[in-house]
Structures are given as C-alpha cells and as structure tokens.
Amino acid sequence: MKAVRFHRHGDLAEWVYEDAPRPTAGADEVVVAVAAVALNHLDLWVRQGIPAYPVSLPHIGGADVSGTVTEVGPDVSTVSVGDRVVIAPGISCGRCPRCRAGRDNLCDTYRIFGAGCPGGFSEYTVAPAANIFPIPATLSFEAAAAFPLTFLTAWHMLIGRAHLSRGQDLLVMAGGSGIGSAAIRIGKWMGARVIAAAGGAWKQKRCLEIGADIAIDNTRENVVTRVGEVTGGRGVDVVVEHTGPVTFSKSLHALTDGGTLVTCGATTGPTVEVDLRLLFSREISILGARMGTRAELEEVLRWVGDGHLAPVIDSVSPLSKLRAAAERMVARDFFGKIVLSP
C-alpha cells in the first residue's frame, strides 16, 4: 500500500510518500481502507520527536480516520466487512479502575491513534475493534474524519470540565484552529455568547460565519481590551486556551471574577508564567483537559450525525500532498480541519 511515513525525526522533509506493508488484523482488531484522514498539530510534534510520544520507526501518523472495514479479526463480532466507520482516536485498556469509572482518557496505558501506534496516513490501517464506531448515513467520510479529535477535545473542555452553560460568555482563542472552530460550534449550540479571537481579517470573518457572535482580529486588536468593551468591563466566564505562552496571560486577564480557563495544549511552548495573586484574589480556575472519554465521543458523534454540530473543513487534498498541507498548518494559513484522502 501507499503511506506517508518518516524514518527519523526531523522537519517536514522527513515525511515520505512511499510503499509500506499493508496491515493485517489481529484477533481483536479491524483493518480499515482509509477514505479520509485529518491532519493535526499532534502529527507535527510526533514527527519532530518529543518524549511524550515515543514511536517505532518508520512511523505512520494520522489520528482522525474514517473509511470502510475490509477485514476483521476472529474475535471481533461487533464490526463487519463493508461497514462505514470512524476510528476513536483515544486507545485505553478498558479494564483499569479509571476505564471502568468512565474516565478512560486518564488510563495509565492511554495513547492516541497515530501517535502511540501507527495511524491513518495510509491506504489501509488497523485499529482495535473497540475503537471502531459506525458513521451515521448523514456524514461524508471527510466530515467523519474532521471531527473526532478536535470536537471530542472541545466538548470535554467546555462541557466535561468547564461546565459551560446557556447565557455565559465564552472566549475562544485561536478560533481558526481545529479546536477553536469546534469550540465555536459547541459554545454557540450550548447557548453561550461566543467571542472568538483569530489572526487576520479573513479568519475573523470565518469565525462569524461559523457561529461566533463577536470576532476579534488579534493582529490588529488587543484581545483583553476588546473583551472588556463587549462585556461592559466584566470579562468572560470561560476561555478555551490551547496555544500556550503567546496567549495564556491574555486569556487569564480576559476572565471575569470566578471565571474558568480550560486548556488542552501548548502549540507555542510548554511554559507560562502565572501571577498567583490574580488566581486567588479573583477566584480564577485553571483546568486541564486530556482529549475526552469514549462516552463523550459517542455523544458528540450523535450530535454531529444529527447535524447539530457541523465539522469545519478547510480543505481536502491527496495524501501524497501531506507535506504541502503541513506547511499551511505551520504557517497558520488554514481555518478548521485540513483533510487528506489516499
């Protein structure tokens, strides 16, 4: 089969579109003919090489995968050849106390498809049968690949962790990203007033088009000042944050007293400085979010399938053009999800 692999860690040039062995199904596994796979910042980090995601080389990335089942293992009874499916990106043991308590995203053996194991930047991929979900008939393969990691994470951040409620003010940093665009959709559907910050007038416009009530071009406007203006000096109840040091301080200062910052990433670096006086004097909460649970994915899939939550697709390109797609991601010249098709 054809696949995009890297044989050593490094820059974009290490990704090579080449022949690779076609996988076969183990006893409790399923082989999927990949129809669509989305690109994530995670794929860039894994290729560069970071201790949190050790991989065997050569490695095939790609966490968000949809396609058609072509082979099932002898112990698999829940999936059939020919099924249209999406792969749940979080892999856990299913047996430990955290998994049994429904907190499988905190499983000690938790790993992400395409990071802790080979993924979907290929014509065929293999996954545990437990991670296979049927695609609703209403969804295209491209839409099915565009939602799992980002919509699951945004849902877990807003609903599972920050408990966003109707009538609250929500600030979404990096509104043009996969996480950001998903958070805009979810926040609007939950009845919050959504304020989105994004880089550039065209992203500002797109944020409004996908549901934001107010959009801020953070290349021309001061986010904290603008948030103060639109909230009457109060600040927002919840901030979705995942870019790290470039925006973290702004996110904290945009909050109202008793507000919540929820973060799931560090795309501009892992280290931030926090004035502790700001936290205790204003009773601000900072929450972490690690993707989401299987139960949350099932819920998100239902709402996506029903059309209540629509994934935002930036573009669809051939898998052989992965490098070019990644260059756009590095340059932040995209909005929503970049999807690839083998």
SEZA-233367 format. One record per residue (C-alpha): x, y, z. Coordinates in steps of 0.5 Angstrom, whole numbers, padded with zeros to 4 digits, always signed. Layout:
N
XYZ;...
This chain:
342
+0000+0000+0000;+0002+0007+0000;+0003+0011+0006;+0007+0017+0009;+0012+0015+0014;+0018+0018+0017;+0024+0014+0018;+0028+0019+0023;+0025+0025+0027;+0026+0032+0024;+0023+0037+0019;+0018+0037+0014;+0022+0034+0009;+0023+0027+0013;+0015+0025+0011;+0016+0021+0005;+0010+0018+0001;+0012+0011-0001;+0010+0004-0001;+0009+0001+0006;+0007-0006+0008;-0001-0007+0009;-0003-0009+0016;-0007-0015+0018;-0012-0015+0023;-0010-0019+0030;-0015-0023+0034;-0019-0017+0037;-0017-0012+0031;-0020-0009+0025;-0017-0007+0018;-0020+0000+0015;-0019+0002+0008;-0018+0010+0009;-0022+0014+0006;-0020+0021+0010;-0015+0023+0015;-0015+0029+0018;-0008+0033+0020;-0007+0035+0027;-0001+0039+0030;+0000+0033+0034;+0003+0030+0028;+0008+0035+0027;+0010+0034+0034;+0011+0027+0033;+0015+0027+0027;+0019+0032+0030;+0020+0028+0036;+0018+0029+0043;+0019+0025+0050;+0011+0024+0051;+0010+0021+0044;+0016+0015+0043;+0014+0012+0037;+0018+0006+0033;+0021+0008+0026;+0019+0008+0021;+0012+0011+0023;+0006+0013+0020;+0002+0018+0024;-0005+0021+0023;-0010+0020+0029;-0017+0022+0026;-0019+0017+0021;-0025+0015+0017;-0026+0009+0012;-0029+0002+0010;-0028-0004+0014;-0024-0009+0010;-0022-0015+0015;-0024-0017+0022;-0020-0021+0027;-0023-0028+0029;-0025-0025+0036;-0029-0019+0033;-0037-0019+0033;-0039-0012+0033;-0036-0010+0026;-0037-0013+0019;-0033-0012+0013;-0036-0007+0009;-0038-0002+0015;-0037+0005+0014;-0033+0007+0020;-0029+0012+0024;-0024+0011+0029;-0024+0013+0036;-0017+0017+0037;-0016+0015+0044;-0014+0008+0046;-0014+0005+0053;-0014-0001+0057;-0022-0002+0058;-0020-0006+0065;-0017-0001+0070;-0021+0003+0075;-0021+0009+0071;-0023+0006+0065;-0029+0002+0069;-0031+0009+0072;-0031+0012+0065;-0025+0016+0066;-0021+0012+0060;-0018+0019+0058;-0014+0018+0064;-0012+0011+0063;-0005+0009+0065;-0004+0006+0058;-0008+0011+0055;-0005+0013+0048;-0007+0017+0042;-0008+0013+0035;-0003+0015+0030;+0002+0017+0036;+0002+0011+0041;+0001+0007+0035;+0001+0007+0027;-0004+0011+0024;-0008+0013+0018;-0003+0017+0013;-0004+0011+0009;-0009+0007+0004;-0010+0002+0010;-0010+0002+0017;-0011-0003+0023;-0014-0001+0030;-0017-0004+0036;-0025-0006+0035;-0027-0003+0041;-0025+0004+0038;-0029+0003+0032;-0035+0007+0031;-0040+0007+0025;-0041+0013+0021;-0048+0016+0021;-0051+0016+0014;-0051+0023+0014;-0044+0024+0015;-0039+0024+0009;-0032+0021+0010;-0029+0028+0010;-0034+0030+0015;-0033+0024+0020;-0025+0025+0019;-0026+0032+0021;-0029+0032+0028;-0026+0026+0033;-0020+0029+0036;-0022+0037+0036;-0029+0036+0037;-0028+0031+0043;-0023+0035+0046;-0027+0042+0045;-0033+0038+0048;-0029+0035+0054;-0026+0042+0055;-0033+0046+0055;-0038+0041+0058;-0034+0036+0062;-0029+0041+0065;-0031+0048+0065;-0039+0046+0065;-0041+0052+0060;-0048+0054+0061;-0053+0058+0057;-0052+0065+0058;-0045+0065+0059;-0039+0069+0056;-0034+0064+0052;-0028+0067+0049;-0024+0062+0044;-0017+0063+0043;-0014+0061+0036;-0021+0061+0033;-0019+0059+0027;-0016+0052+0029;-0019+0046+0029;-0020+0046+0037;-0022+0053+0036;-0027+0052+0031;-0030+0046+0034;-0031+0050+0041;-0034+0056+0037;-0039+0051+0034;-0040+0048+0041;-0041+0054+0045;-0046+0057+0040;-0050+0051+0041;-0050+0051+0048;-0053+0058+0048;-0047+0062+0050;-0045+0068+0047;-0038+0066+0043;-0033+0071+0043;-0027+0069+0038;-0020+0071+0037;-0016+0069+0031;-0010+0072+0027;-0013+0076+0021;-0019+0079+0018;-0021+0073+0014;-0020+0069+0020;-0024+0074+0024;-0030+0074+0018;-0030+0066+0018;-0031+0066+0026;-0037+0070+0025;-0039+0065+0019;-0039+0059+0023;-0043+0062+0029;-0039+0067+0033;-0043+0073+0036;-0036+0077+0036;-0030+0076+0033;-0023+0079+0034;-0017+0080+0030;-0012+0079+0035;-0007+0082+0029;-0010+0089+0030;-0014+0089+0036;-0012+0088+0044;-0016+0082+0046;-0017+0084+0053;-0019+0091+0052;-0024+0089+0046;-0027+0083+0051;-0027+0089+0056;-0031+0093+0052;-0036+0088+0049;-0037+0085+0056;-0038+0092+0060;-0032+0091+0063;-0034+0085+0067;-0030+0079+0063;-0032+0073+0060;-0034+0067+0064;-0030+0061+0060;-0024+0062+0056;-0022+0056+0051;-0014+0056+0051;-0009+0052+0048;-0004+0056+0045;+0001+0057+0051;+0005+0063+0053;+0003+0067+0047;-0004+0068+0049;-0004+0065+0056;-0003+0072+0060;-0009+0075+0056;-0013+0069+0057;-0013+0070+0064;-0014+0077+0064;-0020+0077+0060;-0024+0073+0065;-0029+0075+0070;-0028+0074+0077;-0029+0067+0079;-0028+0065+0071;-0025+0059+0068;-0019+0058+0064;-0019+0051+0061;-0013+0049+0057;-0011+0043+0052;-0005+0044+0049;+0001+0048+0048;+0003+0050+0041;+0007+0056+0042;+0011+0053+0048;+0010+0049+0055;+0012+0054+0060;+0008+0060+0062;+0008+0065+0068;+0002+0066+0072;+0001+0071+0078;-0002+0067+0083;-0005+0074+0086;-0009+0074+0080;-0012+0067+0082;-0013+0067+0089;-0016+0075+0089;-0021+0074+0083;-0022+0066+0085;-0020+0064+0078;-0020+0057+0076;-0015+0054+0071;-0017+0047+0068;-0013+0042+0064;-0017+0037+0059;-0014+0031+0056;-0018+0030+0050;-0024+0026+0052;-0028+0020+0054;-0031+0015+0050;-0038+0016+0053;-0037+0024+0051;-0034+0021+0044;-0041+0017+0043;-0045+0024+0045;-0041+0028+0040;-0042+0023+0034;-0049+0023+0036;-0050+0031+0035;-0045+0031+0029;-0049+0026+0026;-0056+0029+0027;-0053+0036+0024;-0053+0040+0031;-0045+0040+0030;-0042+0041+0024;-0035+0040+0023;-0031+0046+0020;-0027+0043+0014;-0021+0048+0011;-0019+0043+0005;-0019+0036+0002;-0012+0034-0001;-0009+0028-0003;-0005+0024+0002;+0001+0025-0003;+0001+0032-0001;+0001+0032+0006;+0008+0036+0006;+0004+0042+0003;-0002+0041+0008;+0003+0041+0014;+0007+0047+0011;+0000+0051+0011;-0001+0049+0018;+0006+0051+0021;+0004+0058+0017;-0003+0058+0021;-0006+0059+0014;-0012+0055+0015;-0019+0055+0018;-0022+0049+0021;-0019+0042+0019;-0014+0040+0014;-0017+0033+0011;-0013+0028+0007;-0015+0023+0002;-0011+0017+0000;
